[in-house]
Amino acid sequence: MKKDEKIKHVKLKWMIICAVVLVFIGVSMILLGMFLPPIGEIHPSVLTALGEVFTFSGSLWGLNTHYRIKTDQMDADMDIKNNTDDE
C-alpha cells in the first residue's frame, strides 16, 4: 500500500509542476506580447495561447481535486463498512 501512495504522490507532484510551468509559460508569452513591437498591443494569437494554457492548467488542478475527493470518500466509506463488518 505504501508503494501505491508513493506513486500517487509522485504523479500529483508532476501534475502540479507541469501546471505551474504551463502557467509560467503563458504569463511569459503575455508579457512578451506586451513588450515586443508594437509595444502595448497584444496579438490575438498570444491571447489564444494564454487562454489554452490557463484552461489546461485549471483542468489538471480541477480534475485532480475532484478525483482526490471521490477517492477519499470511497476510502472513508470502505473504512466504515469494514468497521461495521468487524463488529
C-alpha angles and dihedrals in degrees: 000000000000091000091055091050091049091051091049090049092051092048091049090048092052093046091054092045090050092049093049092048091050092050090049091051091048093050090046090053093051091049092048089049090055098046102040118084124314087045116220096016115108113207114232092236089060091052091048093050091047091051091051092049093050092046092051093047092047090049092054092051094042096049092044092051093046095052094041089057091047091049092048090050091050091049091050091049091049091049091051091048092048092049092051091047091053092056 
